[in-house]
Amino acid sequence: MRAAMIGDNCIDYYERIGRWYPTGNVVDTAVNMKKLGLDVSLISTTGTDENGQLMVSTLRDLGIDLSHLTVQEGATAVTFMDLVDGERIHGDYVEGVLEHMAFSEEDIRFAAEHDLIHSALWGKADQVLGEIRKRSRGVISFDYADRLEDP
């Protein structure tokens, strides 16, 4: 089975402990699908900074197809994280090159060739999923996740 993940990628940066991790909804899904043995492609945009280099090298080392990962001049998206009583707390988010991320006709065509296409609320692919759906016989999965507010 071939799976395409289209949307966001970012670095989660834990400042207090000096650690950072490549992540984002479609990145996390890509990694987990790859671990299940699927052929996985990532369609996204990352920056030319050290964080973007970390994103590319990490995903390449995992065997994820990056032929449709655009590396754009600028900063990779970063979410500033904290750990409180063992819980991950999302802080400020800097969108970086994702602010102007757009998917090309070739990205749409490529995504439509897959058996499974996954995206998420923050991935900016909602604008092209209708066209992908028209062209694809694959299953589309969409994560509507949002941050829950504390009561």
Protein Blocks (a to p, Z undefined) as FASTA:
>chain_A
ZZddeddddddddfknopacdedjklmmmmmmmmnopacdddddddfbfklmmmmmmmmm
nopafklcccdeddddddddddeehiacdddddekjmlmgccdfklmmmmmmpmbdcddf
klopmmmmmmmmmmpcbdcdddfbdcdddZZ
